[in-house]
Amino acid sequence: MSGGVTLEQKAVSAKRGKRLSPMVYLLIAVGALAVLSLVRVLSGATDLTSSGTVQAALIAAVPIAMAALAGLWAERAGVINIGLEGMMVLGTFGAGYAGYQWGPWAGVAFGLVLGVVGGLLHAVATVTFGVDHIISGVAINLLAPGAALFLSKLYFADAPGGGQKQSPRIADAEKITIPGASDLLGTVEAKRWFFVSDLAGVLRGLTTEVSLLTVLAVALLVLTAWVLWRTPFGLRLRSCGEAPTAAESLGVNVYRYKYLAVVASGAFAGLGGAFLAVSSGQFRDGQTGGRGFIGLAAMIFGNWRPGGLATGATLFGYTDAMALRGSGAVHALLLLLGIALLVVAVIQYRAGHHVLSGVAAAIGVLFAWWYFTSDEVPPELVGAAPYVVTLLVLGLASQRLRVPRAIGVPYQRGQGV
Amino acid sequence: MSTESAAGGDPAPAVELSGITKRFPGVVANSDVDITVRAGTVHALVGENGAGKSTLMKILYGMQRPDDGTIAVAGEPVSFASPADAIRAGIGMVHQHFMLADNLTVLENVVLGSEPRAGVRLDFAAARARVREISDAYGLGVEPDRLVDDLGVGERQRVEILKVLYRGARTLILDEPTAVLVPQEVDELFGNLRDLKAEGLTILFISHKLDEVLAVADDITVMRRGTTVASVSPREVTARKLAELMVGSALPVPELRESTVTDRPVLAASGLTVTSADGRKVLDDVSFTIHAGEVLGIAGVEGNGQAELVEALMGIRVPSAGSVHLAGADITRLSTKRRREAGMGYIPEDRHRQGVLLEASLWENRVLGHQTRKPNARGPLLDRRGAKADTQRIVEQYDVRTPGIDVHAAALSGGNQQKLIVGREMSGNPVVLIAAHPTRGVDVGAQAAIWEHIRRARAERLAVLLISADLDELIGMSDTLAVILRGRLVADHDPSTVTPEQLGSAMTGAGRES
């Protein structure tokens, strides 16, 4: 029979079907922590793995992860949502408005509602009217900050403790600590042992003063993975992003699923904004600082999968936390980044991407050299560090991405076949 | 669900269409169509492209509503507002262009829209069991957990059939199912169809490949210009007779007249090797020489390096080794533009992606690829008047049926778009013509015209490289035949003696030369 053909296909599927087992992930995590630990010992920057850094990283990662989840929902249904940033801004305002009056959870809820409004706007434009997804997204990104600033002037200027560009203080959400573990780990962390103390630092960061918002975010991440990959609803939603005409031919109401997806996307983006506002204690103009876009990048880095986007968000959260720790920590980050890029270079070289490997190696060496020839990073660059690191890693770790097939394609009922 | 039983008495026809008429603005796609499909048979619907077969099937599948006429399924009159209604009545459709999501697994594709549930979860275990069960019952050999992206064309088609069976269809519509298959896969498909028939299912089979129709059908209905012109039994007709019913007149055959092959080499490739991004050799040490006045045909299952070969010859893809010579000069390093200027014409395999801009006018399409040359350019500027005049010439000489040269290419039928492309590529005194699937998806009339143009090119001493999936076309139109398998040219055949079956087995690597 058609022996030659099937043979070839088997070879292809074997290459594709390669998925890492949990054991391998664990090994990678241990390896990464060992490298971190080594860099800490070499540089003496204890902040690299301190529990405080991990806590800060978690807080910084949550809004990014929410934005990335928002992107995931929309893009899996075939709608590009570059308006995430704007929807997050609406979320921050909503959280500020309801948060200072009725408490953080009201803020979260109202932020979500405003995000949904943004999502609906995007859905009406892209799904019903077939507007180009990018244009609609950019319009929302232009509209939302303006609207938020206007409303802020309207409602916050005269509020006690508020201002033209900021809301009054919002109480923070409840935080939970695992009592025994925290103290015990704290003692181990203080010993400065290689690896053991670092592990303790990380674990302590994950068990001490964890905001309920963070817990909620993790739950939403898991819930999203379950809904999108384990339920008929999720299958139908994803089919709209892969082959809408095929879905239509099987009786799936593509418009409905796209609407639901984009509205959910808005809700997640609004949540992301609300988390940001609540965890930093108030709404401020320009608070999102491009986190919507970073979230989108994290989602792409994560190959449109929940686990992957969580990794991307953590990466950004971590570097953001380091930047907050000051220039000493960022200086140590140079060495870490150098090592990371050299690892990327080796991986890419073995995958046969020689040019990419060369670029990664060159930049890696450059960073290592920078580390060894300087004592600190200019403070002007510290704030930019998270963005630079994220960009470098996301760019150079390029992989075989599997984009939803029908993404960004305007869909009209009955146009297929 | 239909209620007829295959055995016992004279069951009601599975499907009966009577007096179906469908008008679109400006055209009547179907007028007064009558078809009766007996239960438990394979019923073939044949006709040229544009004869109205697809419209009719869309009506039967609920994708379009007839303006007039009635549909009865198993004796009961029905009216379908959507495919969902048709599915409920036990009618399923396997589309010519597969309706599959590549990034989803076979299982996900099959159950989409009618998933088995356990609570709010999708019950993957039950779904998998059901897919396996159907696959085994009809011998489809479908693996539920593979990604559709990794499947070959034949397997995808079986997934489509399984999808339809999963929804409980008793009547299957197959729209040109063999258009994308090689002969061996066609045999497998026909085996599957016979199994389905044995289980009491009814199959409506749309095709314009007559020998296949004669091989598999129990009844045949012929359509021409939107209406049914004859209902015949395969025992009573020959392929030739059927073809004449279809076209309404005698039909063209791919054949060459006296040899025009000279000993002057025009296009030569030696050791041409192309490596894909993941390091695989998709084209492996390919060498050939085409002389002036010679047509070299290349046969092969799609995806065995044909596209890469053409792209390497045209300079779209950089070969990792080997060279290309045009009339003695090394052109391996030349850009595509320079190659075209040196006289290489190219009819691409996918005319919508590479051949024309659908949303541009005909004369703009005429300029493409010739934008630096007369009559389209004057110095650095486009010569609109010259281009338009020359487009008019092509439209007349190549019989492109169009209301004018300012309409968008999308307004033309596939055959007419293809004639425009052929006309464009034959302009500007080419010395080489690379034709990749030149008659794919065009009607018989356009097919005959395109063959005639290739013959004329050969007579004008062009070197022609012909790549096609239509084995009769390859055998009839080539002076020399080569087979490409996994990136290598594996066998040469003499087109005057080789049969499609021999070519087919060489294409799959099953055997060499009898």
Interface residues (C-beta under 8 A of the other chain):
Chain A: M1 S2 G3 G4 V5 T6 E8 Q9 V12 S13 K15 R16 G17 R230 T231 P232 F233 G234 L235 R236 R238 S239 E242 A243 T245 A246 A247 S249 L250 G251 V252 G352 R402 P404 R405 G414 G416 V417
Chain B: K58 M63 S82 P83 A84 I87 M93 H95 H97 M99 L100 A101 D102 N103 L104 E108 N109 V111 L112 G113 S114 E115 R117 V120 R121 L122 F124 R146 L147 D149 D150 L151 G152 G154 K163 V182 Q184 E185 E188 D278 G279 V301 G303 L485 R486 T508 G509 A510
